Amino acid sequence: MSSKGRVLYVGITGFITARALQHKSGETDGFTCKYHVTRLVYFEVFRYVNNAIARETEIKKWRREKKVALIEAMNPLWNDLAADWGQPVRLGTADSSRDNPAL
């Protein structure tokens, strides 16, 4: 996760959608709230939690430059990968002229 000013936070969760929305809403106290860390800029998926914990530990030990390179390899513009999460889903509507030629 990152702030708009690119303050970085590394963490793990079993429910990425819920966790990202917690950060966005400011529900979490501490570092992420203080520094407005609300943007999901990188993530990895693991089948086993012990592998996720090991990877988190590894990344947390890295220098900032290496973390930035990891992010930019997948997301060079630092877009918020969860920007639309939690928003209402807009369903597409059929073109009414095709469905009802009388219109």
N, C-alpha and C positions, 0 to 999 in steps of 0.2 A: 504494500500500500504506500501511497505517497500523498503529500500535500501539493497544492498548486505550485508552491515554491520548491518542490522536490525534496522535502524532508522524507526520509525513508523509514518504513516500519516493516519488519519481517515477523510473521507469525504463522501458526497453523490453525486449522479448524476442520471439523467434520462436516460443516454446513456453510459453504462459502457464500451462498446467496444471503442467508440470514446475517452472517458476520459482516459482510460488506455493507448491508443496509444499516446495521448497528453503527458502524463507523460513520456512515453518511448522515445519520440522524443525530449524532453526538451522544448516543446512549452510553458510550464507553468513557469512563473517566480516565485520567492519567495522560500519558504521553500523546496518544493519538488525538484526544480531545484538545489538549493544550496546543498542539501544533497543527490542528485541522487536517489530519491525515484522513482523507475521505475518498481517495481515488485508487481504484484497483488497477495497477499498471502491469502486473505480472502475476502469474500463478502457475503452479504445477499440480498435477493430480497423482495421487498414490493409492494403491489398493490397500496397503498395510500401513497402519499408523506408525509403527516403529520406523519404517522407511521415511515417512514424512518428518518425524522428529529428528532423525539423523540428518536429513537434508536441511531442515531449518537450522540446526546447530552448525552445520557446515557453512551455510550462507551468512549467518550472524557473525562468524569469525572473519569473514572477508573484509577487505578494505572497501571503502565507498566506491572507488573506481571500478572494481570488479563487479559490484552489484549493479552499477549503472550500465556497464557493458552487457550484463545478462538481460536487463530490462530492454535495452535498446536493440538487442539482437532480435527480439520478438515484437517490440512495440517502440519503434524509433521516435514516434511523436509523443510518447507518454500519454496516449489517449486513455481515458477512463474506460476500462473494459466492462465495467458494471454501470455505465451511465444510465441505461434504460431499465435497470433492474428495479422492481418494485413499482414501476409505472403501470397504469392501466393498459391493457392490451387493446389495440385498435384492430378490429377485424375488418378485413377488406370487404367491400360491397361489390356485388355484381353490377355490371353495366346494365342499367334498367332498360336501355333501348334494345339490348340483345335478348333480354328475358321477356320483354313485352313489346313486340313490334308496334303496337298501337300508340305507344308513348312517343 
